[in-house]
Amino acid sequence: MTTAIDDDLWSAIGDPTRRRLLDLLVVSGDGTATALSEQLPVTRQAVAKHLGVLDRVGLVHATPVGRETRYRVDDAQLARAVDQLATVRATWDARLQRIKRIAETIQRAQERQSEKQAEKQPEKQPRKRQ
């Protein structure tokens, strides 16, 4: 089974501030831009923009509560991201295994070549003294 990789999702997750926001929301359950900005070295407006990006890709959902907007992580979308990451990992593991096999094959061939060259060189015999 192959999972299609969602570039927009990974572009959103690729930003360190957005990853930190996701971490904070996972731990706290939900939060407002104001509350989250107090835990980060960025302004409330910057946090709101980052949350907007996460909302557009479905990683968080915004819910108006009075004058505030509360954000909560979408567990299903986060699980989808984890599945995609597992797919990428498996693909790269397979690629790296192929590269390893190729490198080992090359190394064995070079070792055999060195052994053949060593066999072809005559051994130097010490001269007999007269």
C-alpha positions, 0 to 999 in steps of 0.5 A: 500500500502506498500513501500519497505524499501531501506536499502542502501538509509537509510544507506546513509541518516543515516550519519549526514554529508551526511544529512547536505550535503543534507540540503545544496544542498536542500537550494542552489540547487546545489554545488561542493565538494569544496563549500560544504566543506567550510560550513562543518567541514570536508575536501573537500576529505571527502565531495567528498566521502560522495557525492559519497555515495549519488550519488550511492544511487541516492539521488544526481546527479553529473554533470561535468562542466568544471574542477568541478563536480556539485551535485544536489539533485534528487527530485524524490529519495528524495520524495521516501525516504520521502515516506519510512519514512512515511511508517516506521512511520505508522508501528511504530505508529501501533506497539506502539498503540498495545503496549499501548492497551496491557499495558492498559489491563494489568493495568486494570487486575491488578487494578481488582485483587487489588480490589478483594483482598481488598474486601476479607480482613475483615474490622477491627472493633474497639473493644467495651470497657467493 
